[in-house]
Amino acid sequence: MSRTPKIIPISDLRQNASDVVKGVSSSREPVFITQRGRAAAVLVSMEAYEDSQRELEVLRLLARGEKEIDAGIGHELGDVLKEADRFLEAAKP
C-alpha cells in the first residue's frame, strides 16, 4: 500500500520553512507544495535528490549503450565492467 503524499500550501511553507525542511530531511519523504490550490513544487531531502540523480545517470548510460548497440558499436566486456566499476566507485556517498 502506498503512502498518502504530504501536501502543504506555500503559505504554510513560508510560515514554517525550518520545520518543513527538518521533516523532509528526517523522513526522506517528499513534500508537495501547492500555490492557489495547484501543485507548484516538490521539496525533497538532499539525500533523496542525490540518489535520484545517480539513478538518472545510470539510466542515461544504459540508454547510450542501447543506442551504441543499435548502431553496431561494440565494446569489450572487460572494458565495460571496468568503466562500470569506476562509475559506481565515484558515485558512492
C-alpha positions in Angstrom: 0.0 0.0 0.0 1.4 3.4 -0.9 1.6 6.3 1.4 -0.5 9.4 1.1 1.8 12.2 -0.1 2.3 15.2 2.2 0.8 18.3 0.6 1.1 21.8 2.0 0.2 25.2 0.7 3.0 27.6 0.0 1.8 29.9 2.8 2.5 27.0 5.3 6.0 26.7 3.9 6.6 30.4 4.3 5.5 30.3 8.0 7.2 27.0 8.9 10.0 26.6 6.5 12.5 25.3 9.0 10.1 22.7 10.4 9.1 21.6 6.9 12.8 21.2 5.9 13.6 19.3 9.1 10.6 17.0 8.4 11.7 16.3 4.8 15.3 15.6 5.9 14.3 13.2 8.6 11.6 11.3 6.8 13.2 11.4 3.3 9.6 11.7 2.0 8.8 14.5 -0.5 6.5 17.3 0.4 4.3 18.7 -2.4 3.9 22.4 -2.3 0.7 24.0 -3.7 0.1 27.5 -4.8 -3.5 28.7 -5.3 -4.6 25.1 -4.9 -2.4 23.7 -7.7 0.8 21.7 -7.5 3.8 24.1 -7.8 6.9 22.3 -6.5 8.2 19.3 -4.7 10.6 19.6 -1.7 12.9 16.6 -1.2 15.9 15.8 1.1 19.4 16.3 -0.3 20.0 12.5 0.1 16.8 11.7 -1.9 17.8 14.2 -4.6 21.4 12.8 -4.9 20.0 9.2 -5.1 17.6 10.2 -7.9 20.5 11.9 -9.8 22.7 8.8 -9.5 19.8 6.7 -10.8 19.1 9.1 -13.6 22.8 8.9 -14.7 22.7 5.1 -14.7 19.6 5.2 -16.9 21.4 7.7 -19.3 24.3 5.3 -19.5 22.1 2.4 -20.3 20.2 4.4 -23.0 23.5 5.4 -24.5 24.6 1.8 -24.5 21.4 0.7 -26.3 22.0 3.3 -29.0 25.6 2.1 -29.4 24.4 -1.5 -29.7 21.8 -0.5 -32.3 24.5 1.4 -34.2 26.7 -1.7 -34.2 29.3 -0.2 -31.9 30.8 -2.8 -29.7 33.0 -2.8 -26.6 34.9 -5.5 -24.9 33.1 -6.8 -21.8 36.1 -6.3 -19.6 36.3 -2.7 -20.6 32.6 -2.1 -19.9 32.9 -3.8 -16.5 36.0 -1.7 -15.6 34.1 1.5 -16.6 31.1 0.4 -14.6 33.2 -0.2 -11.5 34.8 3.2 -11.8 31.4 4.8 -12.2 30.0 3.0 -9.2 33.0 3.8 -7.1 32.7 7.5 -8.0 29.0 7.5 -7.2 29.5 6.2 -3.6 28.4 8.7 -1.0 
